[in-house]
Structure formats: structure tokens, C-alpha cells
Amino acid sequence: MDFEFSADQEMLRDSVRRFLADKAPISYVRDAYDDDGSALGRDDVWSGLRDIGAIGLLVPEEHGGAGMGMVDAAVVLEELGGALTPAPYASSAIGAVSLVRAAGAAREHAFLLPGLADGSTVGTVALYEDRARYRWREPECAVEPEDEMWRVAGVKVHVADGAAANLFLVTARDPDGVLGVFAVRGDDGAVEVEATPSVDGSRKETTVRFDGAQGWRLGAADAGDAVARALDRMAVAHVVDGVGAAQHALALAVDYAKERVQFDKPIGSFQAVQHLCADMLRALELGRAAGYYACWAADDAESDEAHRAAVMAKAFASSAYAQLGGTAIQVFGGIGFTWEHDVHLYYKRLLSLSVALGNASEHLPELARIAID
């Protein structure tokens, strides 16, 4: 395995970083805290990510994408996390693309992937249901056939970027009890999207109600394995997004420790503060190694190893990232809690990423099962 980034990946990183610094500064993030997220897939930031070729990285070239892999997408995700960018990238460019590719047949690929590649379609994955936690394999959401289409009925919760999406990929049981994935247009009158309050305004979540909405099925077989693979990729995307946020939180804390003076000395000269910064660095680098390895495994390892790597990375990040963000706040003291300072925005991003798609208590038992088997 080559642990060095290629020249193309470094160019992509530099392009995304410069673009976000120009078009999505921290003031853009703060403004996004106050809106419903409906414009995130149609603003200058989203179109700019399209123009630099970031959105269609995972889409095959024959469908208008770049035909690249998860490590390439991780380069973008890390920069988005570092800038706290409130864009539907993980939900659309990673989640929706991965699920369409895994569950769909050739006709769905030809129909859905070009729009996802050029950003005109903003997709999201609707898996979870109220009171079921993360048990997505037995949904109450159901479908009924109607000619060549299906009618989808049910409620999905924790749907990322639902307000911005114009394509929902919904899991439901067909009349034969087979789990399927159904594509539903966001402008269908039988789709109702309601914003869900969240601690992190840079990552919008919604509750989506489908009241007989019309959809078409991706493939014909049981979609359980396809959903599982897409979930692993989405989980890894959150881990790498967190690497970017954690890196910036650590940098802010270190800079503050060098500048803040107490007892006529910078607080960074105190051993207790040094230990806090060292703990953050350890968590960051372990999360980075686990996240990028899982991205590599998603494309180049056997399916069992790809799943193990994704579970291991998410289990670690879910615990370590929230602690890292809290430690950064501790270095800053009281000022870190104020709206005027940026560090608490990074803490909120890390906190939301730590519970998205399951926290450590959800992933550690799965990791234990893998190890025992």
C-alpha cells in the first residue's frame, strides 16, 4: 500500500482548499446555522465544487464522473470538514452515489448517476426510522406496486440534507418482505420534509414523510448487502470529515496556548496544557490513519476487510472526536464556549459526526462480532 498522496490528489486538495477559503469562509458557516439548508445544493459553493470536479469523483466516467475512488473523495472530505462547510457532499456525492452504484442496475446507473455527477441532482439516503435506532434491515416503511412504479409510505428520520435533496433513496419492504431501495423525487407532492433540531447547524438533518409518494426500484434483488456497503462508505466519509475538523480544532488550541499568558508565561508552557494538546494530536493521527485505511479498503480490499476497517474507524472516531473537541474547548477555557469564537463550531461538528450513523456503542459490538467470527 502506498501511503503517499499522488500529485493529482495534492492538486485536488489545493484546489478545494483555496476554493473554500474564498467562497465558504467561517462567516458562510455561521449564516448557514440560521437557515433550513434548502439552498445548500443550489448555491455558489455547490456549483463551485462541481466546477472543480469534486462532486462526481465516485461516478464512473461513462456516466459523467471522474471514475476515482474513496481516497480521492477523502481528500475533498477532509477539506470540507476543516472548513466546516455545510454542503450535502457526504449525503449526495458519497451516500447517494454509492447506494445507486451498489443497489441499482444498468438502467438506474444511466438514469441517476449523471445528475449526481454534475450536481444537478442532490441525493440523500433515507434509512432510519423512529424508535428503531440504527436497525435499518427491518423497516416499517412499505411499498405497493403501481404499474412499473411503486408507492412509498412511511417516515424516515435523521435524513441528512433532506431539505436540499431532490432525490431520496428510501429503504422499504415490498409485499413479499424483500428489502428494496426506492428512488423518490423530492418535488413529489406526497413528500413532506421537516427540519430536525441539531446541535450542529453545519450538518442539517430532517424527518421525511412519504404518503404514497411515487418511486422506482433500484434493481430487483434484496438490497441488504448494497445498503450495508453504502453505509460503510458513508461512515468512513464522516470519519475523514472529522479528521479535517479535528486538525483545525487542534491548530486553534495550539495557537491559543502559545498566545494566552498566565503567571507571565504562555499557558502552552504548562505541562498540563501540553498533555491536553498531545492527547488531541494522538487522537487525530489515529483517526486519520484509520479513516484513510478504511477509504483504501473500500475500493481495494475484500468486502469483509472493507467492512471491518469501516467499523473500526467509526468506532474509534465516535469516541475520540467528541473527546478531542471537548479538550480543545478546555484549552480555551470560557472563551471557547462563546458564539464569537470559532472553536466551539468545530466541537459541534465533531460531536455530530461522532453520533452520525451510530456511535461507539453501536459499532464496538459489531467489531467484537467480526473479531470473534
C-alpha positions in Angstrom: 0.0 0.0 0.0 1.3 3.5 -0.9 0.7 5.9 1.9 1.8 8.9 -0.1 -0.8 11.1 -1.9 -0.4 11.3 -5.6 0.3 14.6 -7.4 -3.3 14.7 -8.7 -4.6 14.2 -5.2 -2.5 17.0 -3.8 -3.7 19.3 -6.7 -7.3 18.4 -5.8 -6.7 19.2 -2.2 -5.1 22.5 -3.0 -8.0 23.4 -5.4 -10.7 22.6 -2.8 -8.8 24.4 0.0 -8.4 27.6 -2.0 -12.0 27.5 -3.2 -13.4 27.0 0.3 -11.2 29.8 1.7 -12.6 32.1 -0.9 -16.3 31.0 -1.2 -17.1 29.4 2.1 -15.3 31.2 4.9 -16.4 30.9 8.5 -19.0 33.7 8.0 -20.7 31.4 5.4 -20.9 28.7 8.0 -22.3 30.9 10.7 -25.0 32.1 8.2 -25.9 28.5 7.5 -26.7 27.9 11.1 -29.7 30.1 10.8 -31.3 28.7 7.6 -33.1 25.5 6.8 -30.5 24.1 4.5 -32.7 24.1 1.4 -30.3 26.2 -0.7 -27.2 24.2 0.1 -27.4 22.1 -3.1 -28.1 25.1 -5.3 -25.7 27.9 -4.1 -22.3 29.1 -5.4 -20.4 26.7 -3.1 -22.1 23.6 -4.5 -21.8 24.8 -8.1 -18.1 25.7 -7.4 -17.4 22.2 -6.1 -18.9 20.9 -9.3 -16.8 23.2 -11.4 -13.5 21.9 -9.8 -14.6 18.3 -10.4 -15.1 17.4 -6.7 -18.8 16.2 -6.8 -18.5 13.4 -9.4 -15.4 11.7 -8.1 -17.1 8.3 -7.4 -19.2 8.3 -10.5 -17.8 6.2 -13.4 -16.5 8.1 -16.4 -19.2 6.6 -18.7 -21.8 8.4 -16.6 -20.1 11.8 -16.5 -17.9 11.3 -13.4 -14.2 11.1 -12.8 -14.1 7.3 -12.1 -12.0 7.8 -9.0 -12.1 6.2 -5.5 -12.8 6.8 -1.9 -9.2 8.0 -1.1 -9.7 10.8 -3.7 -13.0 11.7 -2.2 -11.5 11.6 1.3 -9.1 14.4 0.2 -12.2 16.6 -0.5 -14.0 15.4 2.6 -11.1 16.4 4.9 -11.0 19.9 3.4 -14.8 20.2 3.8 -14.5 19.2 7.4 -11.7 21.6 8.0 -13.7 24.5 6.7 -16.9 23.2 8.4 -18.6 23.5 5.0 -22.4 22.9 5.2 -22.6 21.2 1.8 -24.5 18.0 1.1 -21.4 16.3 -0.1 -21.3 13.2 2.1 -25.0 12.6 1.6 -25.1 13.0 -2.2 -21.6 12.6 -3.6 -20.8 9.7 -1.3 -24.0 8.2 0.1 -26.4 8.5 -2.8 -23.8 7.7 -5.4 -22.5 4.7 -3.5 -26.1 3.3 -3.0 -27.1 3.8 -6.6 -24.0 2.0 -7.8 -24.4 -0.8 -5.3 -28.1 -1.4 -5.5 -29.0 -0.2 -9.0 -28.9 -2.0 -12.3 -27.5 -0.6 -15.5 -30.7 1.4 -16.3 -30.7 3.1 -12.9 -27.0 3.9 -13.3 -27.6 5.6 -16.6 -30.6 7.5 -15.3 -29.4 8.7 -11.9 -25.6 8.9 -11.9 -25.2 11.7 -14.5 -27.3 14.1 -12.4 -25.4 13.1 -9.2 -22.1 13.6 -11.0 -22.8 17.1 -12.2 -24.6 18.2 -9.0 -27.9 19.0 -10.6 -29.3 16.1 -8.6 -28.8 16.3 -4.8 -29.4 12.9 -3.4 -29.7 11.6 0.1 -30.2 8.2 1.8 -33.3 7.7 4.0 -32.7 4.6 6.1 -33.5 5.1 9.7 -36.9 5.1 11.4 -38.2 6.4 14.8 -37.8 4.1 17.8 -35.7 1.6 15.7 -32.3 3.3 16.4 -29.9 2.0 13.8 -31.7 -1.2 12.9 -32.3 -0.5 9.3 -32.8 -4.0 8.0 -36.4 -4.3 9.1 -38.1 -1.0 8.1 -41.7 -0.3 8.7 -41.7 1.8 5.6 -43.6 -0.1 2.9 -44.3 0.0 -0.8 -47.0 -1.2 -3.1 -46.6 -1.8 -6.8 -48.3 0.5 -9.3 -47.7 -0.5 -13.0 -43.9 -0.2 -13.3 -43.6 2.2 -10.4 -44.1 1.9 -6.6 -46.0 3.8 -4.0 -43.8 4.5 -0.9 -45.4 5.1 2.5 -43.6 5.7 5.8 -41.5 8.0 7.9 -37.7 8.3 7.9 -35.7 10.1 10.5 -32.1 11.6 10.6 -32.1 12.1 6.9 -29.1 14.2 6.1 -29.6 17.3 4.0 -33.2 16.4 3.3 -34.2 20.0 2.8 -31.6 20.4 -0.1 -32.3 17.0 -1.7 -34.3 16.5 -4.8 -33.7 12.7 -4.8 -34.4 10.4 -1.8 -33.2 6.8 -1.8 -35.6 5.1 0.6 -35.4 1.6 2.1 -38.7 -0.3 2.4 -40.1 -3.8 2.4 -42.1 -4.9 -0.7 -45.2 -7.0 -0.3 -43.1 -10.2 -0.4 -41.0 -8.9 2.5 -37.9 -8.2 0.4 -35.8 -5.2 1.3 -35.5 -2.8 -1.6 -34.2 0.7 -2.3 -36.6 3.1 -4.0 -35.8 6.4 -5.6 -38.3 9.2 -4.9 -38.3 12.7 -6.3 -38.1 15.4 -3.8 -40.7 17.5 -5.6 -43.3 14.8 -5.3 -46.4 16.3 -3.5 -46.6 13.3 -1.2 -43.1 14.0 0.3 -43.0 16.2 3.4 -39.7 17.3 4.8 -39.4 18.7 8.3 -36.2 20.1 9.8 -34.8 18.3 12.9 -33.1 20.5 15.5 -29.4 19.7 15.9 -26.5 20.9 17.9 -24.5 21.3 14.7 -26.0 23.8 12.3 -23.4 22.9 9.6 -24.9 19.5 9.2 -28.7 19.6 8.5 -30.9 16.7 9.4 -34.6 16.2 8.6 -37.6 13.9 9.2 -39.2 12.9 5.9 -42.7 11.6 5.5 -43.7 9.7 2.4 -47.5 9.5 1.9 -47.8 7.3 -1.1 -45.0 9.0 -3.0 -44.2 7.6 -6.4 -40.8 5.9 -6.7 -38.9 3.4 -8.8 -36.9 0.5 -7.6 -33.2 0.1 -7.8 -32.5 -3.4 -9.0 -34.7 -6.3 -8.2 -32.9 -8.4 -5.6 -32.7 -8.0 -1.9 -30.8 -4.7 -1.3 -29.4 -5.6 2.2 -25.8 -6.1 1.1 -25.9 -3.0 -1.1 -27.1 -0.8 1.7 -24.5 -2.2 4.1 -21.7 -1.3 1.7 -23.1 2.2 1.2 -23.4 2.7 4.9 -19.8 1.7 5.4 -18.7 4.3 2.9 -20.9 6.9 4.5 -19.4 6.1 7.9 -15.9 6.4 6.6 -16.8 9.7 5.0 -17.8 11.1 8.4 -14.6 9.8 9.9 -12.5 11.7 7.3 -14.6 14.8 7.5 -13.9 14.7 11.2 -10.1 14.5 10.5 -10.4 17.9 8.9 -12.4 19.4 11.7 -10.1 17.8 14.4 -7.0 19.1 12.7 -8.3 22.7 12.7 -9.6 22.4 16.3 -6.1 21.3 17.4 -4.4 24.1 15.4 -6.6 26.7 17.0 -5.9 25.3 20.5 -2.2 25.2 20.0 -2.1 28.7 18.6 -4.1 29.9 21.6 -1.8 28.1 24.0 1.1 30.0 22.6 -0.6 33.4 22.9 -2.5 33.2 26.1 -0.4 34.3 29.1 -1.0 33.4 32.7 1.5 34.0 35.5 3.7 35.8 33.0 4.0 32.7 30.8 2.2 31.3 27.8 -0.2 28.6 29.0 1.4 26.3 26.4 4.5 26.1 28.6 2.5 24.4 31.4 2.7 20.6 31.4 -1.0 20.1 31.9 -1.8 22.1 28.7 0.9 20.3 26.8 -0.6 16.9 27.8 -4.0 18.1 26.5 -2.5 19.1 23.2 -0.6 15.8 22.9 -3.7 13.8 23.6 -5.5 15.7 20.8 -2.7 15.0 18.4 -2.7 11.3 19.2 -6.4 11.0 18.7 -6.2 13.0 15.4 -3.4 10.9 13.9 -5.0 7.6 14.9 -8.3 8.8 13.4 -6.5 9.9 10.2 -4.8 6.5 9.8 -7.9 4.5 10.5 -10.0 6.7 8.2 -7.7 6.7 5.2 -7.1 3.0 5.5 -10.8 2.4 5.5 -11.1 4.5 2.4 -8.4 2.5 0.7 -10.1 -0.8 1.8 -13.5 0.3 0.5 -12.1 0.1 -3.1 -9.2 -2.3 -2.9 -9.7 -4.8 -0.2 -12.0 -7.8 0.1 -15.5 -6.9 1.3 -15.1 -8.4 4.8 -11.9 -6.4 5.3 -13.5 -3.2 4.0 -16.4 -3.7 6.4 -14.0 -4.3 9.3 -11.9 -1.3 8.5 -15.0 0.9 8.3 -16.4 -0.3 11.6 -13.1 0.0 13.4 -12.6 3.6 12.1 -16.1 4.7 13.0 -15.9 3.1 16.5 -12.7 4.9 17.3 -13.7 8.2 15.8 -17.1 8.2 17.5 -15.4 8.2 20.9 -12.2 10.1 20.2 -13.6 13.0 18.2 -16.1 14.2 20.8 -13.3 14.0 23.4 -10.9 15.9 21.2 -13.4 18.7 20.6 -14.1 18.9 24.3 -10.4 19.1 25.1 -9.9 21.9 22.6 -12.6 23.8 24.5 -10.8 23.1 27.8 -7.6 24.7 26.4 -9.5 27.8 25.5 -11.5 27.9 28.8 -14.5 30.1 29.0 -14.0 31.9 25.7 -14.3 28.6 23.8 -18.0 28.4 24.7 -18.9 31.8 23.3 -20.6 32.3 19.9 -18.0 34.8 18.9 -15.2 32.2 18.9 -14.9 29.6 16.2 -13.6 26.6 18.2 -17.0 25.7 19.6 -18.2 25.3 16.0 -15.6 22.7 15.4 -16.6 21.0 18.7 -20.2 20.8 17.4 -19.1 19.4 14.1 -17.1 16.7 15.8 -19.9 16.0 18.2 -22.4 15.5 15.5 -20.1 13.3 13.4 -19.4 11.1 16.4 -23.0 10.0 16.6 -23.9 10.1 12.9 -24.7 6.6 11.6 -24.1 5.1 15.0 -21.8 6.0 17.9 -19.2 3.8 19.6 -21.7 1.7 21.5 -23.3 0.7 18.2 -20.0 -0.1 16.4 -17.9 -1.8 19.1 -20.3 -4.8 19.4 -20.1 -5.2 15.6 -16.3 -5.0 15.8 -16.3 -7.7 18.5 -18.5 -9.9 16.4 -16.1 -9.6 13.5 -13.1 -10.4 15.7 -14.8 -13.5 17.3 -16.0 -14.8 13.9 
